[in-house]
């Protein structure tokens, strides 16, 4: 094709896309190591160490921001709620991985939390879904059912 050129999809040029890719690159070994650690030490110890492992990232961020703390009270509350929910979720994930649980099933089932997030975003944030996105949501629900069997 004369004059044809490779067109780079818009998502590949967006910062959010690459943040998602990096997040995924961190989550894959995180899940794998969570399973391995859960077989070696108790769930509560894994949670305790998980929190200590997060501390260097928090300190690095504080140093980069020159120890400036946010002034939005509601933002701080949301951040703390996220921390509590993340900690509780992680604790139960470690518990699910402990013992004879099938890592693949646990990972798929816990990774389908976006279904609820999407529903909440539609209801409370008034976000709209395209037909393709609705189909994807339907397939995710089907996957949830299949992996539950």
Secondary structure, DSSP 8 states (H G I E B T S, - for coil): -TT------GGGG-HHHHHHHHHHHHHHHHHHHHHHHHHHS-HHHHHHHHHHHHHHHHHHHHHHTTT-----HHHHHHHHHHHHHHHHHHHHHHHHHSTT--HHHHHHHHGGGHHHHHHHHHHHS-----HHHHHHHHHHHHHHHHHH-
